[in-house]
Amino acid sequence: MSRHHILSRVDWSGLAVLGMLTFAAQPAFAGECPADKMKPNAHQMVDYKPVGVTDVTLGAIDLGKQPAHIEGRELRFRKLTIEPGGIVPWHSHDDRPALIFVQQGEIVEYASNCVDPIVHKAGDIRPEVSGTSHWWKNPGKETVILYVGDVRRDPNDHHM
């Protein structure tokens, strides 16, 4: 084996270890509640109505008709546009897992299980799973655009 080949292996393995250590030392991902701020029932349900929010379903798939045969479930993909001052009202993800991608702007989430508000910025992805209840507000001056993929049971469930 040539000297160059051996050094390349050592350099790459060293970089890989350094990368893993750097990743492990990082705080919570952007847009997540820090572990020391997680607390059950940190925020109670609020009865805000939707304000300045447009929710457009871009597509949906009946999962019962797919090879996975998940009867009574729909995979849905939506675009939410939240104007400055806009509010996405309180809702739960106990029966509706979702992934949210912040395409534009900055928005604040008030989650039932986090003491502090959670700021989401363009490029963030937020998983919403069982145990997540929350509401969102756009306190900024820029319109926020979210893309949401969720799995819902009831096609008449129009919760955001």
Summary of the structure (lengths in Angstrom):
residues: 160
radius of gyration: 20.2
end to end distance: 59.8
largest distance: 69.5
contacts: 436
relative contact order: 0.23
helix: 18%
strand: 42%
